[in-house]
Amino acid sequence: MEVGAWRAASVPAEGGAAPVSAGPQAVVGRVHTGTDTLVSDQDLDVFRETLGDRLDTGSLQDALRVLVAELVSRGRPYTQVRILALDVSAPPTVNIELAVYSGPEVYTGSLVTGASRTDEHVFEREAGWRRGVLLESNVISESQQKLEALPYVAAMDTAMLLAVSGDTADLYLGVEEAVGVKATGAVGWVPESAQSAGYWAGEFDLELRSAFGDGRHIGLSAARPDPQSQRTRVHFWEPWPLGAPLWLGVDLSQEDFGTDLIETRAALAVRLATAEPRWQFAAAWGQVTVEEAPSPETFPAEYLQAGIAAIDSSATAAYRFEFNWSTHSLKARDSVAPPQDRMEFTQGHFAAYRLWPMSRALYSRTLVTGGGTLLGSAEVPQHLLYRVGGTHTLRGYREQQFAVRDYLRLAWEGHLGNLAQSLFVFAEGAWLNFPTEPDRILGSAGLGLRIAGRVSLTAGVPSEGGLAETKVHLSVTTGR
């Protein structure tokens, strides 16, 4: 536990310390600072009076804040106090040793993360770290937030000063790197029906996140929603090209829809390195070629896409909201009525997620997703329809079972356990707007099991078909 103040401007929150508890009968004994002479007996009396008879995390935090404020009021712009040790060798008495640094203004030196794979200069770049800047609390907190938002950072350690030379200090922001290789897979079994024999369907994603220590991101994905259809995609992100504060991405994909329709897509994307890491902005421009057999004719198209996301990356993952839109312009087929040379339309998609803790071992999640055509042509080509059904949408139906023009989905989950391991129930419903069929409202409900935050197994009963049509989906993630 640590509390500090910079230029008497603010006192940062506790930096990731574990909860402290000495039991209800604990008695505060000696409070000292070892060989440190910066803190007087009167200062320690202030600490003890604030602490009182309680010895828990909140009480210790309050007492540290009061002590910091007392030292800052004496003209020491930089003060940092942390609990060095709690001695419980003679219960119920607890002796407390404090570590104190109090001095003049301090300026930034090097940023040290202790990362073993990614180069230190990559973290300095992403944190916007500048040397020779006055070391204030907002400099540290903003750097922590930016590093926490990186896809190859799993967790952050408590900030602390390293070597202090004159008025310059190196800062340690401990980084726990995410596994460089992340693999995610989902598989489902579609039982035999009057329309087809039983078959396996699934998807696989592979990500390399700063695997070479330079912050670059490479991804590969493949999907097989049914025996006739398949999709592959490769994407690459280059961070800070030519020193610009953005990420530049290239995205290549091909999808075979199993209906003599093949879509090939190439896109150039840009993601801004924002000052506030909880907000993300991205845009992409792409070229699409659609081949429709047996005709040798192709249908070239262009599209512009942009998106915004608000993300809380804290340990509780409290919320997430994303919205993106895309404008398409493509050559019209002869069958389009009324006859026209090109079709132009704009699609929009959003996803919202919220976590609701109810007790230490019980929480719920609500998810709302939707997409549709906002402006333009009433007819949307098949390769641009939304796919609904399976592991990530209606879990009582097979993977990508429905191709729709517009949809809205609401889901609720009740979990017994924690974010990593839980037994849960779910219920979800969706409104689907098909291109040529009447609208439908479908739903599913069932049970799920989440293991080690990496394996998810669900069994969903669809609203149409009942228990006899139950679908089982397995999702596996490796890495973080």
N, C-alpha and C positions, 0 to 999 in steps of 0.2 A: 504494500500500500504506500502510495506516495502522493504528496501534494506540493505544488510549487506555485510561485507567482513571478511574473516578469513585468518589470516596470510598474508594479502595483496595479496593473490593468485588469488582470483576471486570474482566477484560480481554476485550473483545469480539473476535470473530473478524474475519479480514480482510474488508474491505468491498468485494468485487467487483473488486479490482484484477486486471489482466491478469498472467499468469505472467511472471516475470523470469528471464532467462537471459543470462549473459555469456559462455558457452562454457566448456569444460573447462580452458583455459589462462589464464583471467582472474586478474588479481592485484589485490587491494584496495589502492588507493592512499590518497589523502587522504580523511578523513572530517571534515566540518565542518558548521556550522550558519549559515553566512553571517555576518550581523551580530548574530545572537542570542547573548546573553551568559548565558542561563539555564543552559546546559549547559557544564560545565567540561571541561578536557582529560582529567581522570581519568574522567569519565562516558563520553567518547568512547573512551577506552581499554577500558572495560568492553564497549562495543558491538563494538569490533574483536576483542577476545579471544573473545567469544561467536560472532562471525561466522567466525573462523578463516580457513582457506584456501578455503572454499566460497563461491560466490556464486550462490545460487539462491533461489527463492521461500521455501522452508522455512527456510533459514538466515537470510535477512533477517528473516523473521517472528519467529524465535526471538530474534534480537539486539534487535529493537525491543521485544519483551516485557520482556527483561531491563533495558533502559534505562528503560522506563516504571516498572518496579518499583523501580528505584534512585531515581528522582525522587520517586515517591510516598512512599517510606520516609523522605524528608526533610521530610515534613509538608505536601506540596502535594496536597490532596485531588483536584484535577482536573489530569490530565496527558494530553496528546495529542501523539503523535509520528508523523510520516509522512515518507516518502522524497519529497523535493522534486525531486530530479534525479539521474540516473545519467550521469556524464560518461565516454564511451567514445571520446573524440577521440584518445587516445594509446594504442591497444591494445598489450600486453594489460592495461594498467593501467586500473582503473575507479575514478573518484573519486565519492564519495557525499556529497550534500548533504541534510541533515535539516531539517525544519521542526518546531519545538517550541512548544507552548503549555502553560504550567504556571502554575497560579494557584489562588486560593481557590475556595470553593463558588460554583457558577454556577446560576442559576435560569432556567427556560424563558421565552422571549419569544414571538415569532411562529414559526409553522411555514411555511416557504416551500418550494414544490415546483417552481416554474417551469413549471407546466402552462399550456398555451395555450388549452384549451377549457373545462375544468372549473374552477369558482371555487375559490379557496384555502380558503374557509370550509367547503366540502364535504369536503375532505381533513382539515381539523382535526376536523370532526365525526366522520368515519369512523375516524380514528386515536385518538379519545378524548383529543385534545390539550387540556391545561389550562395556562394561563399562570401563572407564579409558582411552579411546582413545581421542586423540586431536580432538576437535570439529571443523572441517573444513567444508566448504560449500559442498564439494562432499559427505561427510558423510550424510548430511541432504538430499540432492537431490537424492542420490542412495536409501536411505531408503524410501523416498516418492515413487519413481518409483516401487520399489518392492512391497510395500503395495498396490499401485493402481492396480497392475496386479493380485491381489488375487481375486478369483471368488466371495468371500463374502464381498468385499469392493466396495461400490457404488461411493464414492467420498472422496476427501481429503481436509482438511482445511489448512489454512496457518500455517506454522511452527512458533513456538515462544518458547522462553526460559521461563521456570518456575522458581522454586527456584534455586538460585545461592549460593552455600556455598563454600567459599574459591575459589579454582580453578575448582570446579566441578559444572556442571549445568544439571538439568533435562530438557529434550526436550519434548515439546508437538507437536505431529503430529495428529491433529484431524482427526478421521476416521468416516465417515458415512457408517454404515454397510448396505449391501444389505439385502433385505428381506430373512430370513432364509429358507423359503419355496418358490420355484419358480415352477409354473405350466404353461405349454404351450400346447395348443391344436389347431388342425387344422381339419376342416371338409369340405367335398365337396359333392355335390349331382350329381350323374351320371344319366342322364335321360334314360328313356326306349329306347331300340334299338332293332334291329332285332336279336341280339345275346342274350340279357338279359333284364330282367325287370329293372326298375329304382331302385337305392339303394344309401344308404349313405356310404361314405368312410371317413376315417380320421386317426389321430394319436394323442397321448397324451404323454407328458413328465412331470415327477415330479422330482424335485431336492431338496435335503436338504443340504444347504451350511453352514457349521459350525453351524448347528442348535443347537448343544449341547455345543457350546463354545470352542471346541477343534480343529477346523480347518478341521475336517473330512468331506468328501463329499460322499453323497449317492444319487443314481439316479434310477429311475424306468421309463420305457417307454413301450408303447404298440401301435400297429398300426393294422389297418384293411383296406388294400388297395382295397379289394373286398370281396364279401360274402364268398368265399371259402378260403381266405388266411388270416393269422394273424401272428403277431410277438410280442414277449415280450423280455424284457432285464432288467437286474439288474446289477448295477456296484457300486463299493465302492473304495474310495481312502483314504489311510492311509498316513498322512503327516509325514515326517522325522522319519521313523521307526528306532529304536535304535540310534537316533541322527544323522543318515546319511542325507546329504543334497539332498533328493529326495522324491518323492511321489510314493508309491507302490499301485497298483490298481488290483482289481479282477473284471472280467467281465463275466457274465453268460447270455446266451441268447438262445432262441429257436424260430425257424421260420417254420411255416407250409405253404408251397407254393401252397396248393390246388391241387396238381398234384401227390398225393401219395408220396410226398417227404417232409421229416421233417429233419431239421438241428438243432443239439444241439451243442453249442459252449461254451467252458470254456477257459479263457485267463488270464494270469498274465502280468501286464503292469508296466512299470517304466517311470516316468517323472522326469527330472532333474530340480532341483531348481537352475537356472542359475543366474550368477551375473548380466547379462543384461536382465531385465524382458521382453523386447520387443521380445526376441528370446526364443522359447520354443522347447525342444527336448523330444521325447517320443519313447518308444519301447515296443513291446508286443510279447509274445510267447503263442500260444494257441493250444488246442486239439479240433478237430471237429469230430463228429460222424454223418453220414448221413444215415437215414433209408429210404429205398425205397420200398413201398408196391406194390403188395402183396408178393414180395420176402422177406424172413426173413433175407436176407443178409444185412449187414451194411458196410459202406465204411469209415473206420477211416482215418483221415488226420491230419497233423500238419501244422502250419504256423508260420512264423516270420514276424513281422510288425514293421516298424519304420517310424517316421515322423518328420518334422521340420516346424515351423510356425514363421512368422515375423508379429508382431501385434503392431499397434499404438493404445494405449488405451486412447488417449486424448479425450477431449470433442467432437471434430469433427470426431473422428473415421476415420482418413484420409485414412488409407490403411490396408489391411490384406492379407497375402499370406500364403498358406499352401500347403505342399507336403508330401505325404506319399506313401510308397511302401510296398508290402507284397509278400512273397515267400511261395507258397503252394506245398505240397507234399501229394498226396492222392492215394489210391488204384483205379485202373482203372476198369471201367465196362467192361463186355464182349463185349459190342457193339462198344467199341473204336477201331478205325482202324488207323494205323496197331496195332495188338494185343500187349499189354504191361502190365507189372505188376503194374506200378505206373505212375501217371501223375505229372509232375513238371512244374511250370510256375510262373512268377513274374508279378504282377499287379502294376500299378502306378496310383495315383489320385492327382489332384491339384485343388486348388480354389484360385482365386485372386479377390480382391475387392478394388475399389478406389472411393473416394468421391470427387466431383468437385464443390465447392461452386462458384456460379456465381453472387449472390447478397444476401442481407440480407434474402430474402424470396424465393429464387430460387436456387436450386442446382440439380445436376444430379449424378447418380451412374452408374458405369460400373462394370459388374461381368463376369468373365470368369471361367468356370469349365470344367473339362475333366477327363477321365479315360480310361484305356485300358490295354491290355496284352502286356507287354514289351518283355518278353522272354519266351520261352518254348512252351508247347503244343498248337496246333491250336484249340483244343476243350476245352472249359471252362465249368465246371459243372453248371447246372442251378442255384444252390444256391449261386454261386459266380458271377453271372451276375450283371451288374449295373442296377438299377431301375431308370427310367426317366419318368417324368410327374407329374403334380400336383403343390402343394403350393410352393415348393422350386425349381422347374425346369421349365418345360413347363406348364405355368398356363392355357393354352387353352385346356389341356388334363386332363384326370382323374388321380388320385393318382397312381403312379407307374405303369402306363399303359404299358410301354415298358420295356422288359428285353433285354439288349444289351451287346455285348462283348466289344465294344469301343464306346466312344462318346465325342463330343466337343460341348460346349454350350457357346454362347455369349449373354449377356442381357444388355439392357440400360433402365434406368428409369429417368424420369424428374419430379421433385417434386416442388410443390408450397406450401410453408409453412416452417416448420423446421423439425429437426430430430424426434421430438415427434409426431407432427401432420401435416399431409400433404395430399393433393390431388395429385395423380400422374398418369402419363401415362407410359406404358412400351411396349417394343418390344423385342423379343428374338428369336433366331434361334438355331438349333442344328443339327449336323450331327450324325446319328446313324448307327452303324455297327452291324447288327443282326447275330446270329450264323448260321442260315440257310436261311435267306431271303436276298434279295438285300438291299444294303445300301439305306437310306432315309434321306432327308433333310426336316425337319419340323420346323415350327415356330408358334408363337402366338403373339397377341398384344391386348391391352385392357386398362382398367382404374382400379385404385385402390384408396383406402382410408385408411389412417393410423391415428388412434385415440389414443392420450395419450401414444404413444410409445408401446402400448400393444395389440391393436386390429388392424388387417389388413384384409381388404375385397377387393378381386379382382374379376374382370369379364374378362375372356380371350377368345378371338375368335381364334380358331385354323386355321392353314393354309389349312387344309383338312376338309371340311365340312362347313366352313363359319359361319355366324351368328346363323344358326339353331343348331349348335353344341357348342354354348358358354358354358363355364364351370365357375361356381362361387365357390370360395374357401374362407373360413373364418378361420383366425388364431387368437387365443387369448392367451395372456401371462399374468400371474400374478406374482408379485414379480419383482425383477430386475435382 
